[in-house]
Amino acid sequence: MLCRRADILGVSFMPWNQSYFPPSMRNLPPRVREKAIEIANALLSQGYDEGKSIRIGIAQAKRWAHHESSQEPTTRMANLPIFGPKLAAVKRKGGM
């Protein structure tokens, strides 16, 4: 079992952030990495070991990102006008 510096010093802090994270998170997109760090830190605070926290954090962050990306198009489309600004102006002038 790995000894964390926090355990030795008796300090409570979250070991990972956007500047310092496990090498296995290096190739994740920044948004997914941020979520993986958040999840892994939460698991560590609940007593999970570092390896398991990292694996679960990455898997859940990828799942979260997939769910987020599948939700975005409908949200983005709801905020767009039916016609682009130029096309709407042409239609008002009777050009189309």
Phi and psi restraints in degrees (range 20) as a CNS / XPLOR table:
assign (resid 1 and name C) (resid 2 and name N)
       (resid 2 and name CA) (resid 2 and name C) 1.0 -78.4 20.0 2
assign (resid 2 and name N) (resid 2 and name CA)
       (resid 2 and name C) (resid 3 and name N) 1.0 140.4 20.0 2
assign (resid 2 and name C) (resid 3 and name N)
       (resid 3 and name CA) (resid 3 and name C) 1.0 -95.7 20.0 2
assign (resid 3 and name N) (resid 3 and name CA)
       (resid 3 and name C) (resid 4 and name N) 1.0 123.2 20.0 2
assign (resid 3 and name C) (resid 4 and name N)
       (resid 4 and name CA) (resid 4 and name C) 1.0 -86.3 20.0 2
assign (resid 4 and name N) (resid 4 and name CA)
       (resid 4 and name C) (resid 5 and name N) 1.0 149.2 20.0 2
assign (resid 4 and name C) (resid 5 and name N)
       (resid 5 and name CA) (resid 5 and name C) 1.0 -58.8 20.0 2
assign (resid 5 and name N) (resid 5 and name CA)
       (resid 5 and name C) (resid 6 and name N) 1.0 -34.5 20.0 2
assign (resid 5 and name C) (resid 6 and name N)
       (resid 6 and name CA) (resid 6 and name C) 1.0 -63.9 20.0 2
assign (resid 6 and name N) (resid 6 and name CA)
       (resid 6 and name C) (resid 7 and name N) 1.0 -36.7 20.0 2
assign (resid 6 and name C) (resid 7 and name N)
       (resid 7 and name CA) (resid 7 and name C) 1.0 -65.6 20.0 2
assign (resid 7 and name N) (resid 7 and name CA)
       (resid 7 and name C) (resid 8 and name N) 1.0 -42.7 20.0 2
assign (resid 7 and name C) (resid 8 and name N)
       (resid 8 and name CA) (resid 8 and name C) 1.0 -66.2 20.0 2
assign (resid 8 and name N) (resid 8 and name CA)
       (resid 8 and name C) (resid 9 and name N) 1.0 -43.8 20.0 2
assign (resid 8 and name C) (resid 9 and name N)
       (resid 9 and name CA) (resid 9 and name C) 1.0 -82.6 20.0 2
assign (resid 9 and name N) (resid 9 and name CA)
       (resid 9 and name C) (resid 10 and name N) 1.0 -13.6 20.0 2
assign (resid 9 and name C) (resid 10 and name N)
       (resid 10 and name CA) (resid 10 and name C) 1.0 73.6 20.0 2
assign (resid 10 and name N) (resid 10 and name CA)
       (resid 10 and name C) (resid 11 and name N) 1.0 25.1 20.0 2
assign (resid 10 and name C) (resid 11 and name N)
       (resid 11 and name CA) (resid 11 and name C) 1.0 -102.8 20.0 2
assign (resid 11 and name N) (resid 11 and name CA)
       (resid 11 and name C) (resid 12 and name N) 1.0 142.0 20.0 2
assign (resid 11 and name C) (resid 12 and name N)
       (resid 12 and name CA) (resid 12 and name C) 1.0 -106.2 20.0 2
assign (resid 12 and name N) (resid 12 and name CA)
       (resid 12 and name C) (resid 13 and name N) 1.0 113.9 20.0 2
assign (resid 12 and name C) (resid 13 and name N)
       (resid 13 and name CA) (resid 13 and name C) 1.0 -153.9 20.0 2
assign (resid 13 and name N) (resid 13 and name CA)
       (resid 13 and name C) (resid 14 and name N) 1.0 162.7 20.0 2
assign (resid 13 and name C) (resid 14 and name N)
       (resid 14 and name CA) (resid 14 and name C) 1.0 -86.2 20.0 2
assign (resid 14 and name N) (resid 14 and name CA)
       (resid 14 and name C) (resid 15 and name N) 1.0 121.8 20.0 2
assign (resid 14 and name C) (resid 15 and name N)
       (resid 15 and name CA) (resid 15 and name C) 1.0 -72.4 20.0 2
assign (resid 15 and name N) (resid 15 and name CA)
       (resid 15 and name C) (resid 16 and name N) 1.0 -22.2 20.0 2
assign (resid 15 and name C) (resid 16 and name N)
       (resid 16 and name CA) (resid 16 and name C) 1.0 -116.9 20.0 2
assign (resid 16 and name N) (resid 16 and name CA)
       (resid 16 and name C) (resid 17 and name N) 1.0 146.6 20.0 2
assign (resid 16 and name C) (resid 17 and name N)
       (resid 17 and name CA) (resid 17 and name C) 1.0 -149.1 20.0 2
assign (resid 17 and name N) (resid 17 and name CA)
       (resid 17 and name C) (resid 18 and name N) 1.0 -171.8 20.0 2
assign (resid 17 and name C) (resid 18 and name N)
       (resid 18 and name CA) (resid 18 and name C) 1.0 -67.7 20.0 2
assign (resid 18 and name N) (resid 18 and name CA)
       (resid 18 and name C) (resid 19 and name N) 1.0 -20.1 20.0 2
assign (resid 18 and name C) (resid 19 and name N)
       (resid 19 and name CA) (resid 19 and name C) 1.0 -92.7 20.0 2
assign (resid 19 and name N) (resid 19 and name CA)
       (resid 19 and name C) (resid 20 and name N) 1.0 -29.5 20.0 2
assign (resid 19 and name C) (resid 20 and name N)
       (resid 20 and name CA) (resid 20 and name C) 1.0 -130.1 20.0 2
assign (resid 20 and name N) (resid 20 and name CA)
       (resid 20 and name C) (resid 21 and name N) 1.0 109.5 20.0 2
assign (resid 20 and name C) (resid 21 and name N)
       (resid 21 and name CA) (resid 21 and name C) 1.0 -147.4 20.0 2
assign (resid 21 and name N) (resid 21 and name CA)
       (resid 21 and name C) (resid 22 and name N) 1.0 164.8 20.0 2
assign (resid 21 and name C) (resid 22 and name N)
       (resid 22 and name CA) (resid 22 and name C) 1.0 -63.2 20.0 2
assign (resid 22 and name N) (resid 22 and name CA)
       (resid 22 and name C) (resid 23 and name N) 1.0 147.2 20.0 2
assign (resid 22 and name C) (resid 23 and name N)
       (resid 23 and name CA) (resid 23 and name C) 1.0 -56.9 20.0 2
assign (resid 23 and name N) (resid 23 and name CA)
       (resid 23 and name C) (resid 24 and name N) 1.0 -29.5 20.0 2
assign (resid 23 and name C) (resid 24 and name N)
       (resid 24 and name CA) (resid 24 and name C) 1.0 -68.1 20.0 2
assign (resid 24 and name N) (resid 24 and name CA)
       (resid 24 and name C) (resid 25 and name N) 1.0 -13.4 20.0 2
assign (resid 24 and name C) (resid 25 and name N)
       (resid 25 and name CA) (resid 25 and name C) 1.0 -97.0 20.0 2
assign (resid 25 and name N) (resid 25 and name CA)
       (resid 25 and name C) (resid 26 and name N) 1.0 0.0 20.0 2
assign (resid 25 and name C) (resid 26 and name N)
       (resid 26 and name CA) (resid 26 and name C) 1.0 -59.3 20.0 2
assign (resid 26 and name N) (resid 26 and name CA)
       (resid 26 and name C) (resid 27 and name N) 1.0 -38.8 20.0 2
assign (resid 26 and name C) (resid 27 and name N)
       (resid 27 and name CA) (resid 27 and name C) 1.0 -92.6 20.0 2
assign (resid 27 and name N) (resid 27 and name CA)
       (resid 27 and name C) (resid 28 and name N) 1.0 5.1 20.0 2
assign (resid 27 and name C) (resid 28 and name N)
       (resid 28 and name CA) (resid 28 and name C) 1.0 -76.6 20.0 2
assign (resid 28 and name N) (resid 28 and name CA)
       (resid 28 and name C) (resid 29 and name N) 1.0 146.7 20.0 2
assign (resid 28 and name C) (resid 29 and name N)
       (resid 29 and name CA) (resid 29 and name C) 1.0 -59.8 20.0 2
assign (resid 29 and name N) (resid 29 and name CA)
       (resid 29 and name C) (resid 30 and name N) 1.0 148.7 20.0 2
assign (resid 29 and name C) (resid 30 and name N)
       (resid 30 and name CA) (resid 30 and name C) 1.0 -52.1 20.0 2
assign (resid 30 and name N) (resid 30 and name CA)
       (resid 30 and name C) (resid 31 and name N) 1.0 -41.5 20.0 2
assign (resid 30 and name C) (resid 31 and name N)
       (resid 31 and name CA) (resid 31 and name C) 1.0 -65.7 20.0 2
assign (resid 31 and name N) (resid 31 and name CA)
       (resid 31 and name C) (resid 32 and name N) 1.0 -41.6 20.0 2
assign (resid 31 and name C) (resid 32 and name N)
       (resid 32 and name CA) (resid 32 and name C) 1.0 -70.1 20.0 2
assign (resid 32 and name N) (resid 32 and name CA)
       (resid 32 and name C) (resid 33 and name N) 1.0 -40.2 20.0 2
assign (resid 32 and name C) (resid 33 and name N)
       (resid 33 and name CA) (resid 33 and name C) 1.0 -61.1 20.0 2
assign (resid 33 and name N) (resid 33 and name CA)
       (resid 33 and name C) (resid 34 and name N) 1.0 -42.7 20.0 2
assign (resid 33 and name C) (resid 34 and name N)
       (resid 34 and name CA) (resid 34 and name C) 1.0 -58.7 20.0 2
assign (resid 34 and name N) (resid 34 and name CA)
       (resid 34 and name C) (resid 35 and name N) 1.0 -42.9 20.0 2
assign (resid 34 and name C) (resid 35 and name N)
       (resid 35 and name CA) (resid 35 and name C) 1.0 -68.5 20.0 2
assign (resid 35 and name N) (resid 35 and name CA)
       (resid 35 and name C) (resid 36 and name N) 1.0 -40.2 20.0 2
assign (resid 35 and name C) (resid 36 and name N)
       (resid 36 and name CA) (resid 36 and name C) 1.0 -62.5 20.0 2
assign (resid 36 and name N) (resid 36 and name CA)
       (resid 36 and name C) (resid 37 and name N) 1.0 -40.5 20.0 2
assign (resid 36 and name C) (resid 37 and name N)
       (resid 37 and name CA) (resid 37 and name C) 1.0 -63.7 20.0 2
assign (resid 37 and name N) (resid 37 and name CA)
       (resid 37 and name C) (resid 38 and name N) 1.0 -44.1 20.0 2
assign (resid 37 and name C) (resid 38 and name N)
       (resid 38 and name CA) (resid 38 and name C) 1.0 -59.5 20.0 2
assign (resid 38 and name N) (resid 38 and name CA)
       (resid 38 and name C) (resid 39 and name N) 1.0 -46.3 20.0 2
assign (resid 38 and name C) (resid 39 and name N)
       (resid 39 and name CA) (resid 39 and name C) 1.0 -67.4 20.0 2
assign (resid 39 and name N) (resid 39 and name CA)
       (resid 39 and name C) (resid 40 and name N) 1.0 -46.0 20.0 2
assign (resid 39 and name C) (resid 40 and name N)
       (resid 40 and name CA) (resid 40 and name C) 1.0 -61.9 20.0 2
assign (resid 40 and name N) (resid 40 and name CA)
       (resid 40 and name C) (resid 41 and name N) 1.0 -41.1 20.0 2
assign (resid 40 and name C) (resid 41 and name N)
       (resid 41 and name CA) (resid 41 and name C) 1.0 -63.4 20.0 2
assign (resid 41 and name N) (resid 41 and name CA)
       (resid 41 and name C) (resid 42 and name N) 1.0 -39.8 20.0 2
assign (resid 41 and name C) (resid 42 and name N)
       (resid 42 and name CA) (resid 42 and name C) 1.0 -64.1 20.0 2
assign (resid 42 and name N) (resid 42 and name CA)
       (resid 42 and name C) (resid 43 and name N) 1.0 -41.4 20.0 2
assign (resid 42 and name C) (resid 43 and name N)
       (resid 43 and name CA) (resid 43 and name C) 1.0 -65.6 20.0 2
assign (resid 43 and name N) (resid 43 and name CA)
       (resid 43 and name C) (resid 44 and name N) 1.0 -39.9 20.0 2
assign (resid 43 and name C) (resid 44 and name N)
       (resid 44 and name CA) (resid 44 and name C) 1.0 -59.6 20.0 2
assign (resid 44 and name N) (resid 44 and name CA)
       (resid 44 and name C) (resid 45 and name N) 1.0 -41.9 20.0 2
assign (resid 44 and name C) (resid 45 and name N)
       (resid 45 and name CA) (resid 45 and name C) 1.0 -67.9 20.0 2
assign (resid 45 and name N) (resid 45 and name CA)
       (resid 45 and name C) (resid 46 and name N) 1.0 -19.1 20.0 2
assign (resid 45 and name C) (resid 46 and name N)
       (resid 46 and name CA) (resid 46 and name C) 1.0 -92.2 20.0 2
assign (resid 46 and name N) (resid 46 and name CA)
       (resid 46 and name C) (resid 47 and name N) 1.0 1.2 20.0 2
assign (resid 46 and name C) (resid 47 and name N)
       (resid 47 and name CA) (resid 47 and name C) 1.0 102.8 20.0 2
assign (resid 47 and name N) (resid 47 and name CA)
       (resid 47 and name C) (resid 48 and name N) 1.0 1.9 20.0 2
assign (resid 47 and name C) (resid 48 and name N)
       (resid 48 and name CA) (resid 48 and name C) 1.0 -69.8 20.0 2
assign (resid 48 and name N) (resid 48 and name CA)
       (resid 48 and name C) (resid 49 and name N) 1.0 151.8 20.0 2
assign (resid 48 and name C) (resid 49 and name N)
       (resid 49 and name CA) (resid 49 and name C) 1.0 -76.7 20.0 2
assign (resid 49 and name N) (resid 49 and name CA)
       (resid 49 and name C) (resid 50 and name N) 1.0 163.9 20.0 2
assign (resid 49 and name C) (resid 50 and name N)
       (resid 50 and name CA) (resid 50 and name C) 1.0 -60.3 20.0 2
assign (resid 50 and name N) (resid 50 and name CA)
       (resid 50 and name C) (resid 51 and name N) 1.0 -46.2 20.0 2
assign (resid 50 and name C) (resid 51 and name N)
       (resid 51 and name CA) (resid 51 and name C) 1.0 -59.4 20.0 2
assign (resid 51 and name N) (resid 51 and name CA)
       (resid 51 and name C) (resid 52 and name N) 1.0 -46.8 20.0 2
assign (resid 51 and name C) (resid 52 and name N)
       (resid 52 and name CA) (resid 52 and name C) 1.0 -67.8 20.0 2
assign (resid 52 and name N) (resid 52 and name CA)
       (resid 52 and name C) (resid 53 and name N) 1.0 -38.4 20.0 2
assign (resid 52 and name C) (resid 53 and name N)
       (resid 53 and name CA) (resid 53 and name C) 1.0 -61.1 20.0 2
assign (resid 53 and name N) (resid 53 and name CA)
       (resid 53 and name C) (resid 54 and name N) 1.0 -42.6 20.0 2
assign (resid 53 and name C) (resid 54 and name N)
       (resid 54 and name CA) (resid 54 and name C) 1.0 -65.0 20.0 2
assign (resid 54 and name N) (resid 54 and name CA)
       (resid 54 and name C) (resid 55 and name N) 1.0 -48.3 20.0 2
assign (resid 54 and name C) (resid 55 and name N)
       (resid 55 and name CA) (resid 55 and name C) 1.0 -61.4 20.0 2
assign (resid 55 and name N) (resid 55 and name CA)
       (resid 55 and name C) (resid 56 and name N) 1.0 -47.1 20.0 2
assign (resid 55 and name C) (resid 56 and name N)
       (resid 56 and name CA) (resid 56 and name C) 1.0 -66.0 20.0 2
assign (resid 56 and name N) (resid 56 and name CA)
       (resid 56 and name C) (resid 57 and name N) 1.0 -42.3 20.0 2
assign (resid 56 and name C) (resid 57 and name N)
       (resid 57 and name CA) (resid 57 and name C) 1.0 -58.7 20.0 2
assign (resid 57 and name N) (resid 57 and name CA)
       (resid 57 and name C) (resid 58 and name N) 1.0 -45.2 20.0 2
assign (resid 57 and name C) (resid 58 and name N)
       (resid 58 and name CA) (resid 58 and name C) 1.0 -65.4 20.0 2
assign (resid 58 and name N) (resid 58 and name CA)
       (resid 58 and name C) (resid 59 and name N) 1.0 -47.4 20.0 2
assign (resid 58 and name C) (resid 59 and name N)
       (resid 59 and name CA) (resid 59 and name C) 1.0 -60.8 20.0 2
assign (resid 59 and name N) (resid 59 and name CA)
       (resid 59 and name C) (resid 60 and name N) 1.0 -45.4 20.0 2
assign (resid 59 and name C) (resid 60 and name N)
       (resid 60 and name CA) (resid 60 and name C) 1.0 -70.0 20.0 2
assign (resid 60 and name N) (resid 60 and name CA)
       (resid 60 and name C) (resid 61 and name N) 1.0 -35.5 20.0 2
assign (resid 60 and name C) (resid 61 and name N)
       (resid 61 and name CA) (resid 61 and name C) 1.0 -66.1 20.0 2
assign (resid 61 and name N) (resid 61 and name CA)
       (resid 61 and name C) (resid 62 and name N) 1.0 -39.3 20.0 2
assign (resid 61 and name C) (resid 62 and name N)
       (resid 62 and name CA) (resid 62 and name C) 1.0 -64.5 20.0 2
assign (resid 62 and name N) (resid 62 and name CA)
       (resid 62 and name C) (resid 63 and name N) 1.0 -41.8 20.0 2
assign (resid 62 and name C) (resid 63 and name N)
       (resid 63 and name CA) (resid 63 and name C) 1.0 -62.4 20.0 2
assign (resid 63 and name N) (resid 63 and name CA)
       (resid 63 and name C) (resid 64 and name N) 1.0 -42.9 20.0 2
assign (resid 63 and name C) (resid 64 and name N)
       (resid 64 and name CA) (resid 64 and name C) 1.0 -61.1 20.0 2
assign (resid 64 and name N) (resid 64 and name CA)
       (resid 64 and name C) (resid 65 and name N) 1.0 -45.5 20.0 2
assign (resid 64 and name C) (resid 65 and name N)
       (resid 65 and name CA) (resid 65 and name C) 1.0 -63.8 20.0 2
assign (resid 65 and name N) (resid 65 and name CA)
       (resid 65 and name C) (resid 66 and name N) 1.0 -39.7 20.0 2
assign (resid 65 and name C) (resid 66 and name N)
       (resid 66 and name CA) (resid 66 and name C) 1.0 -63.3 20.0 2
assign (resid 66 and name N) (resid 66 and name CA)
       (resid 66 and name C) (resid 67 and name N) 1.0 -43.1 20.0 2
assign (resid 66 and name C) (resid 67 and name N)
       (resid 67 and name CA) (resid 67 and name C) 1.0 -64.8 20.0 2
assign (resid 67 and name N) (resid 67 and name CA)
       (resid 67 and name C) (resid 68 and name N) 1.0 -42.4 20.0 2
assign (resid 67 and name C) (resid 68 and name N)
       (resid 68 and name CA) (resid 68 and name C) 1.0 -62.2 20.0 2
assign (resid 68 and name N) (resid 68 and name CA)
       (resid 68 and name C) (resid 69 and name N) 1.0 -43.1 20.0 2
assign (resid 68 and name C) (resid 69 and name N)
       (resid 69 and name CA) (resid 69 and name C) 1.0 -69.6 20.0 2
assign (resid 69 and name N) (resid 69 and name CA)
       (resid 69 and name C) (resid 70 and name N) 1.0 -29.7 20.0 2
assign (resid 69 and name C) (resid 70 and name N)
       (resid 70 and name CA) (resid 70 and name C) 1.0 -76.1 20.0 2
assign (resid 70 and name N) (resid 70 and name CA)
       (resid 70 and name C) (resid 71 and name N) 1.0 -18.5 20.0 2
assign (resid 70 and name C) (resid 71 and name N)
       (resid 71 and name CA) (resid 71 and name C) 1.0 -90.9 20.0 2
assign (resid 71 and name N) (resid 71 and name CA)
       (resid 71 and name C) (resid 72 and name N) 1.0 -25.3 20.0 2
assign (resid 71 and name C) (resid 72 and name N)
       (resid 72 and name CA) (resid 72 and name C) 1.0 -62.6 20.0 2
assign (resid 72 and name N) (resid 72 and name CA)
       (resid 72 and name C) (resid 73 and name N) 1.0 -45.9 20.0 2
assign (resid 72 and name C) (resid 73 and name N)
       (resid 73 and name CA) (resid 73 and name C) 1.0 -56.5 20.0 2
assign (resid 73 and name N) (resid 73 and name CA)
       (resid 73 and name C) (resid 74 and name N) 1.0 -40.5 20.0 2
assign (resid 73 and name C) (resid 74 and name N)
       (resid 74 and name CA) (resid 74 and name C) 1.0 -68.7 20.0 2
assign (resid 74 and name N) (resid 74 and name CA)
       (resid 74 and name C) (resid 75 and name N) 1.0 -37.0 20.0 2
assign (resid 74 and name C) (resid 75 and name N)
       (resid 75 and name CA) (resid 75 and name C) 1.0 -66.6 20.0 2
assign (resid 75 and name N) (resid 75 and name CA)
       (resid 75 and name C) (resid 76 and name N) 1.0 -44.7 20.0 2
assign (resid 75 and name C) (resid 76 and name N)
       (resid 76 and name CA) (resid 76 and name C) 1.0 -65.5 20.0 2
assign (resid 76 and name N) (resid 76 and name CA)
       (resid 76 and name C) (resid 77 and name N) 1.0 -41.4 20.0 2
assign (resid 76 and name C) (resid 77 and name N)
       (resid 77 and name CA) (resid 77 and name C) 1.0 -65.3 20.0 2
assign (resid 77 and name N) (resid 77 and name CA)
       (resid 77 and name C) (resid 78 and name N) 1.0 -32.8 20.0 2
assign (resid 77 and name C) (resid 78 and name N)
       (resid 78 and name CA) (resid 78 and name C) 1.0 -66.5 20.0 2
assign (resid 78 and name N) (resid 78 and name CA)
       (resid 78 and name C) (resid 79 and name N) 1.0 -25.5 20.0 2
assign (resid 78 and name C) (resid 79 and name N)
       (resid 79 and name CA) (resid 79 and name C) 1.0 -92.1 20.0 2
assign (resid 79 and name N) (resid 79 and name CA)
       (resid 79 and name C) (resid 80 and name N) 1.0 -6.3 20.0 2
assign (resid 79 and name C) (resid 80 and name N)
       (resid 80 and name CA) (resid 80 and name C) 1.0 -87.6 20.0 2
assign (resid 80 and name N) (resid 80 and name CA)
       (resid 80 and name C) (resid 81 and name N) 1.0 146.2 20.0 2
assign (resid 80 and name C) (resid 81 and name N)
       (resid 81 and name CA) (resid 81 and name C) 1.0 -68.8 20.0 2
assign (resid 81 and name N) (resid 81 and name CA)
       (resid 81 and name C) (resid 82 and name N) 1.0 157.6 20.0 2
assign (resid 81 and name C) (resid 82 and name N)
       (resid 82 and name CA) (resid 82 and name C) 1.0 -63.8 20.0 2
assign (resid 82 and name N) (resid 82 and name CA)
       (resid 82 and name C) (resid 83 and name N) 1.0 -41.9 20.0 2
assign (resid 82 and name C) (resid 83 and name N)
       (resid 83 and name CA) (resid 83 and name C) 1.0 -115.5 20.0 2
assign (resid 83 and name N) (resid 83 and name CA)
       (resid 83 and name C) (resid 84 and name N) 1.0 149.1 20.0 2
assign (resid 83 and name C) (resid 84 and name N)
       (resid 84 and name CA) (resid 84 and name C) 1.0 -64.8 20.0 2
assign (resid 84 and name N) (resid 84 and name CA)
       (resid 84 and name C) (resid 85 and name N) 1.0 160.9 20.0 2
assign (resid 84 and name C) (resid 85 and name N)
       (resid 85 and name CA) (resid 85 and name C) 1.0 -58.3 20.0 2
assign (resid 85 and name N) (resid 85 and name CA)
       (resid 85 and name C) (resid 86 and name N) 1.0 -40.3 20.0 2
assign (resid 85 and name C) (resid 86 and name N)
       (resid 86 and name CA) (resid 86 and name C) 1.0 -69.8 20.0 2
assign (resid 86 and name N) (resid 86 and name CA)
       (resid 86 and name C) (resid 87 and name N) 1.0 -43.0 20.0 2
assign (resid 86 and name C) (resid 87 and name N)
       (resid 87 and name CA) (resid 87 and name C) 1.0 -65.6 20.0 2
assign (resid 87 and name N) (resid 87 and name CA)
       (resid 87 and name C) (resid 88 and name N) 1.0 -39.3 20.0 2
assign (resid 87 and name C) (resid 88 and name N)
       (resid 88 and name CA) (resid 88 and name C) 1.0 -63.6 20.0 2
assign (resid 88 and name N) (resid 88 and name CA)
       (resid 88 and name C) (resid 89 and name N) 1.0 -39.6 20.0 2
assign (resid 88 and name C) (resid 89 and name N)
       (resid 89 and name CA) (resid 89 and name C) 1.0 -65.9 20.0 2
assign (resid 89 and name N) (resid 89 and name CA)
       (resid 89 and name C) (resid 90 and name N) 1.0 -39.4 20.0 2
assign (resid 89 and name C) (resid 90 and name N)
       (resid 90 and name CA) (resid 90 and name C) 1.0 -65.2 20.0 2
assign (resid 90 and name N) (resid 90 and name CA)
       (resid 90 and name C) (resid 91 and name N) 1.0 -41.8 20.0 2
assign (resid 90 and name C) (resid 91 and name N)
       (resid 91 and name CA) (resid 91 and name C) 1.0 -64.9 20.0 2
assign (resid 91 and name N) (resid 91 and name CA)
       (resid 91 and name C) (resid 92 and name N) 1.0 -38.1 20.0 2
assign (resid 91 and name C) (resid 92 and name N)
       (resid 92 and name CA) (resid 92 and name C) 1.0 -65.9 20.0 2
assign (resid 92 and name N) (resid 92 and name CA)
       (resid 92 and name C) (resid 93 and name N) 1.0 -33.0 20.0 2
assign (resid 92 and name C) (resid 93 and name N)
       (resid 93 and name CA) (resid 93 and name C) 1.0 -81.1 20.0 2
assign (resid 93 and name N) (resid 93 and name CA)
       (resid 93 and name C) (resid 94 and name N) 1.0 -6.6 20.0 2
assign (resid 93 and name C) (resid 94 and name N)
       (resid 94 and name CA) (resid 94 and name C) 1.0 82.6 20.0 2
assign (resid 94 and name N) (resid 94 and name CA)
       (resid 94 and name C) (resid 95 and name N) 1.0 21.4 20.0 2
assign (resid 94 and name C) (resid 95 and name N)
       (resid 95 and name CA) (resid 95 and name C) 1.0 -78.0 20.0 2
assign (resid 95 and name N) (resid 95 and name CA)
       (resid 95 and name C) (resid 96 and name N) 1.0 -18.5 20.0 2
